[in-house]
Amino acid sequence: MDMRKPAGRNVKRTRQEKGLTQEQLAELSGFSQQYISGLEQGRRNPTVVSLYELATALGISHTELVSPDGEE
């Protein structure tokens, strides 16, 4: 299974649920807005460290980002 797509969908869904723009998430996480955009579109291959940093910025568990349905 290609984990880029579910991870990207989960980042986007959680970001939107929290009312954050890509720019705001970029500022919170230390990644660029372009990276966030590419990730959400399933074009980026995030590392475990990247997913952990994004999850921390979103206030969720990193396992939620790799779960196919967005649940732990």
C-alpha positions as CSV (number, residue, x, y, z in Angstrom):
1,M,0.0,0.0,0.0
2,D,1.2,3.5,-0.9
3,M,1.1,5.3,2.4
4,R,1.6,8.7,0.9
5,K,-2.0,9.1,0.0
6,P,-3.6,8.2,3.4
7,A,-1.0,10.2,5.2
8,G,-1.7,13.2,3.0
9,R,-5.5,12.8,3.4
10,N,-5.1,12.5,7.2
11,V,-2.9,15.6,7.4
12,K,-5.3,17.6,5.3
13,R,-8.4,16.4,7.2
14,T,-6.9,17.1,10.6
15,R,-5.6,20.5,9.5
16,Q,-9.0,21.5,8.3
17,E,-10.7,20.1,11.4
18,K,-8.4,22.3,13.5
19,G,-9.2,25.3,11.3
20,L,-5.6,25.8,10.2
21,T,-4.4,26.9,6.8
22,Q,-1.4,25.3,5.1
23,E,0.6,28.4,6.0
24,Q,-0.4,28.1,9.7
25,L,0.5,24.4,9.8
26,A,3.8,25.2,8.1
27,E,4.6,27.8,10.7
28,L,3.7,25.4,13.6
29,S,5.6,22.5,12.2
30,G,8.7,24.1,10.7
31,F,7.9,22.8,7.2
32,S,7.3,24.9,4.1
33,Q,3.8,25.5,2.8
34,Q,4.9,23.9,-0.4
35,Y,5.9,20.7,1.5
36,I,2.5,20.6,3.3
37,S,0.7,21.0,-0.1
38,G,2.7,18.3,-1.7
39,L,2.2,16.0,1.2
40,E,-1.6,16.6,1.2
41,Q,-1.7,15.8,-2.5
42,G,0.2,12.5,-1.9
43,R,3.2,13.7,-3.9
44,R,5.6,13.7,-1.0
45,N,7.2,10.7,0.7
46,P,7.3,11.8,4.4
47,T,9.8,10.3,6.8
48,V,8.8,8.9,10.2
49,V,10.4,12.0,11.8
50,S,8.4,14.3,9.5
51,L,5.1,12.6,10.4
52,Y,6.0,12.9,14.1
53,E,6.7,16.6,13.8
54,L,3.5,17.2,11.8
55,A,1.4,15.2,14.3
56,T,3.0,17.2,17.2
57,A,2.1,20.4,15.5
58,L,-1.5,19.2,14.9
59,G,-1.8,17.9,18.5
60,I,-2.5,14.3,17.6
61,S,-0.7,11.0,17.7
62,H,1.6,10.2,14.8
63,T,-0.2,6.9,14.4
64,E,-3.3,8.8,13.3
65,L,-1.5,10.1,10.3
66,V,-0.6,6.7,8.9
67,S,-3.9,4.9,9.7
68,P,-5.8,4.2,6.5
69,D,-9.1,5.5,8.0
70,G,-7.6,8.3,10.1
71,E,-8.3,6.4,13.4
72,E,-5.8,4.8,15.8
